[in-house]
């Protein structure tokens, strides 16, 4: 028997289970997902699990279906050792991105996460803009984002790069570490609390699996080589899974993502760009877009070097991306925007200043 508290079960989970009104079902946590089959951890032990047909067909949207980290209610395993998931308990946090492709659908990467480790390798050119994008996702999840600059043993200027990241990771701790030499790993101990869950995000080749193996003290996950030409690694992690570390903390390793589009960022963008939001409060106009308006405090900060122009450009880029996605999510809003554009173009065409004289 395994105490569910070892996997993060607490009073909040117990209240959610009681509210579900299904006392005959067994609570368990999803620890791995492989297409339509899951691995779950219940008090009686680990088993395979599949979705009940009713849950699969009535889940709307599909992001309501279970993912790694979710707490679910299920029937006890059958003689073959497979349980049936009947319900998913409410999530206290969720890591989400827009599903790659044209459709405006949400993909939940992991649920019920306490801390998000965002890994970026110091063996490659540092991308502050990519880190900002990951930070938006981290803050929006409801968990605490933390930036890990991996492979510090391969960078002669690790301290300078850490300082550069700290300038954009407002409110998020930044640590330079090496899974090979062990440098900086002691700084991670405060996050490794028994019963707490972390998620590890980052592109392929930054050493996510290597870090987990180092923290676990054994080779639990496969590790791939990194190409010297472009510093890109192979996708050695092909599915999400939750791993328990020796001290009782849990960590979700995620596959490297070639595409990271935001899903929601109502809180994530303001939290990530808190410096710009603070400056915006000093603008002359409350609706200032920071795009050339008079009395713009944000533009003044760029002009005198207090704010990097590239950071402001990324702020605008992510905001535009979110506005576009919001319209895609709401067909009525998208239609209204299209009608407004057509009306504006019609007005422009017939405006005396721009109308062509047919006599010419």
SULCOR-V498394 format. One record per residue. N is the residue number from 1. RES is the residue in three letters. PHI is phi in whole degrees, -180 to 180 (NA if undefined). Layout:
BEGIN
((N & RES & PHI) (N & RES & PHI))
END
This chain:
BEGIN
((1 & UNK & NA) (2 & UNK & -118) (3 & UNK & -69) (4 & UNK & -64) (5 & UNK & -61) (6 & UNK & -66) (7 & UNK & -108) (8 & UNK & 101) (9 & UNK & -65) (10 & UNK & -145) (11 & UNK & -62) (12 & UNK & -63) (13 & UNK & -64) (14 & UNK & -63) (15 & UNK & -66) (16 & UNK & -65) (17 & UNK & -65) (18 & UNK & -64) (19 & UNK & -67) (20 & UNK & -68) (21 & UNK & 67) (22 & UNK & -129) (23 & UNK & -65) (24 & UNK & -78) (25 & UNK & -90) (26 & UNK & -99) (27 & UNK & -78) (28 & UNK & -156) (29 & UNK & -111) (30 & UNK & -76) (31 & UNK & -112) (32 & UNK & -163) (33 & UNK & -136) (34 & UNK & -137) (35 & UNK & 59) (36 & UNK & -94) (37 & UNK & -118) (38 & UNK & -124) (39 & UNK & -111) (40 & UNK & -127) (41 & UNK & -116) (42 & UNK & -111) (43 & UNK & -61) (44 & UNK & -79) (45 & UNK & 135) (46 & UNK & -92) (47 & UNK & -155) (48 & UNK & -80) (49 & UNK & -151) (50 & UNK & -129) (51 & UNK & -80) (52 & UNK & -67) (53 & UNK & -57) (54 & UNK & -64) (55 & UNK & -66) (56 & UNK & -64) (57 & UNK & -84) (58 & UNK & -106) (59 & UNK & -76) (60 & UNK & -141) (61 & UNK & -80) (62 & UNK & -67) (63 & UNK & -67) (64 & UNK & -79) (65 & UNK & -73) (66 & UNK & -66) (67 & UNK & -134) (68 & UNK & -59) (69 & UNK & 101) (70 & UNK & -69) (71 & UNK & -98) (72 & UNK & -128) (73 & UNK & -115) (74 & UNK & -144) (75 & UNK & -72) (76 & UNK & -62) (77 & UNK & -57) (78 & UNK & -78) (79 & UNK & -56) (80 & UNK & -82) (81 & UNK & 90) (82 & UNK & -113) (83 & UNK & -95) (84 & UNK & -121) (85 & UNK & -81) (86 & UNK & -104) (87 & UNK & -155) (88 & UNK & -116) (89 & UNK & -76) (90 & UNK & -56) (91 & UNK & -92) (92 & UNK & -88) (93 & UNK & -156) (94 & UNK & -154) (95 & UNK & -92) (96 & UNK & -133) (97 & UNK & -138) (98 & UNK & -72) (99 & UNK & -62) (100 & UNK & -55) (101 & UNK & 117) (102 & UNK & -81) (103 & UNK & -72) (104 & UNK & -89) (105 & UNK & -120) (106 & UNK & -90) (107 & UNK & -118) (108 & UNK & -85) (109 & UNK & -84) (110 & UNK & -165) (111 & UNK & -129) (112 & UNK & 57) (113 & UNK & -99) (114 & UNK & -95) (115 & UNK & -138) (116 & UNK & -111) (117 & UNK & -90) (118 & UNK & -105) (119 & UNK & -96) (120 & UNK & -140) (121 & UNK & -81) (122 & UNK & -86) (123 & UNK & -90) (124 & UNK & -139) (125 & UNK & -57) (126 & UNK & -74) (127 & UNK & -114) (128 & UNK & -65) (129 & UNK & -67) (130 & UNK & -68) (131 & UNK & -62) (132 & UNK & -61) (133 & UNK & -63) (134 & UNK & -64) (135 & UNK & -64) (136 & UNK & -59) (137 & UNK & -61) (138 & UNK & -65) (139 & UNK & -63) (140 & UNK & -67) (141 & UNK & -67) (142 & UNK & 96) (143 & UNK & -100) (144 & UNK & -89) (145 & UNK & -82) (146 & UNK & -136) (147 & UNK & -95) (148 & UNK & -111) (149 & UNK & -93) (150 & UNK & -82) (151 & UNK & 60) (152 & UNK & -64) (153 & UNK & -69) (154 & UNK & -100) (155 & UNK & -120) (156 & UNK & -76) (157 & UNK & -115) (158 & UNK & -57) (159 & UNK & -64) (160 & UNK & -68) (161 & UNK & -68) (162 & UNK & -62) (163 & UNK & -64) (164 & UNK & -64) (165 & UNK & -69) (166 & UNK & -60) (167 & UNK & -68) (168 & UNK & -106) (169 & UNK & -92) (170 & UNK & -66) (171 & UNK & 84) (172 & UNK & -112) (173 & UNK & -63) (174 & UNK & -128) (175 & UNK & -131) (176 & UNK & -98) (177 & UNK & -136) (178 & UNK & -139) (179 & UNK & -74) (180 & UNK & -84) (181 & UNK & -86) (182 & UNK & 88) (183 & UNK & -62) (184 & UNK & 80) (185 & UNK & -67) (186 & UNK & -65) (187 & UNK & -69) (188 & UNK & -87) (189 & UNK & -58) (190 & UNK & -61) (191 & UNK & -87) (192 & UNK & -92) (193 & UNK & -99) (194 & UNK & -56) (195 & UNK & 86) (196 & UNK & -93) (197 & UNK & -121) (198 & UNK & -115) (199 & UNK & -122) (200 & UNK & -114) (201 & UNK & -116) (202 & UNK & 151) (203 & UNK & -68) (204 & UNK & -63) (205 & UNK & 90) (206 & UNK & -90) (207 & UNK & 93) (208 & UNK & -65) (209 & UNK & -65) (210 & UNK & -62) (211 & UNK & -64) (212 & UNK & -62) (213 & UNK & -62) (214 & UNK & -66) (215 & UNK & -70) (216 & UNK & -78) (217 & UNK & 80) (218 & UNK & -159) (219 & UNK & -84) (220 & UNK & -83) (221 & UNK & -121) (222 & UNK & -68) (223 & UNK & -123) (224 & UNK & -106) (225 & UNK & -80) (226 & UNK & -109) (227 & UNK & -70) (228 & UNK & -68) (229 & UNK & -65) (230 & UNK & -129) (231 & UNK & 61) (232 & UNK & -98) (233 & UNK & -106) (234 & UNK & -78) (235 & UNK & -78) (236 & UNK & -71) (237 & UNK & -94) (238 & UNK & -109) (239 & UNK & -149) (240 & UNK & -83) (241 & UNK & -150) (242 & UNK & -101) (243 & UNK & -117) (244 & UNK & -88) (245 & UNK & -92) (246 & UNK & -53) (247 & UNK & -80) (248 & UNK & 104) (249 & UNK & -74) (250 & UNK & -123) (251 & UNK & -139) (252 & UNK & -103) (253 & UNK & -90) (254 & UNK & -120) (255 & UNK & -62) (256 & UNK & -61) (257 & UNK & -109) (258 & UNK & -72) (259 & UNK & -130) (260 & UNK & -127) (261 & UNK & -96) (262 & UNK & -71) (263 & UNK & -107) (264 & UNK & -134) (265 & UNK & -149) (266 & UNK & -58) (267 & UNK & -101) (268 & UNK & -64) (269 & UNK & -68) (270 & UNK & -60) (271 & UNK & -69) (272 & UNK & -71) (273 & UNK & -109) (274 & UNK & -61) (275 & UNK & -66) (276 & UNK & -70) (277 & UNK & -62) (278 & UNK & -68) (279 & UNK & -63) (280 & UNK & -60) (281 & UNK & -67) (282 & UNK & -100) (283 & UNK & -68) (284 & UNK & -63) (285 & UNK & -109) (286 & UNK & -65) (287 & UNK & -99) (288 & UNK & -59) (289 & UNK & -97) (290 & UNK & 59) (291 & UNK & -133) (292 & UNK & 106) (293 & UNK & -67) (294 & UNK & -68) (295 & UNK & 74) (296 & UNK & -82) (297 & UNK & -70) (298 & UNK & -68) (299 & UNK & -62) (300 & UNK & -64) (301 & UNK & -67) (302 & UNK & -67) (303 & UNK & -63) (304 & UNK & -97) (305 & UNK & 87) (306 & UNK & -76) (307 & UNK & -132) (308 & UNK & -70) (309 & UNK & -61) (310 & UNK & -65) (311 & UNK & -69) (312 & UNK & -64) (313 & UNK & -63) (314 & UNK & -69) (315 & UNK & -58) (316 & UNK & -64) (317 & UNK & -61) (318 & UNK & -68) (319 & UNK & -65) (320 & UNK & -64) (321 & UNK & -61) (322 & UNK & -68) (323 & UNK & -63) (324 & UNK & -63) (325 & UNK & -66) (326 & UNK & -60) (327 & UNK & -68) (328 & UNK & -65) (329 & UNK & -71) (330 & UNK & -116) (331 & UNK & -57) (332 & UNK & -66) (333 & UNK & -67) (334 & UNK & -66) (335 & UNK & -65) (336 & UNK & -64) (337 & UNK & -65) (338 & UNK & -66) (339 & UNK & -65) (340 & UNK & -63) (341 & UNK & -66) (342 & UNK & -63) (343 & UNK & -65) (344 & UNK & -65) (345 & UNK & -66) (346 & UNK & -66) (347 & UNK & -62) (348 & UNK & -64) (349 & UNK & -66) (350 & UNK & -101) (351 & UNK & -70) (352 & UNK & -55) (353 & UNK & -68) (354 & UNK & -111) (355 & UNK & -70) (356 & UNK & -78) (357 & UNK & -84) (358 & UNK & -62) (359 & UNK & -75) (360 & UNK & -71))
END
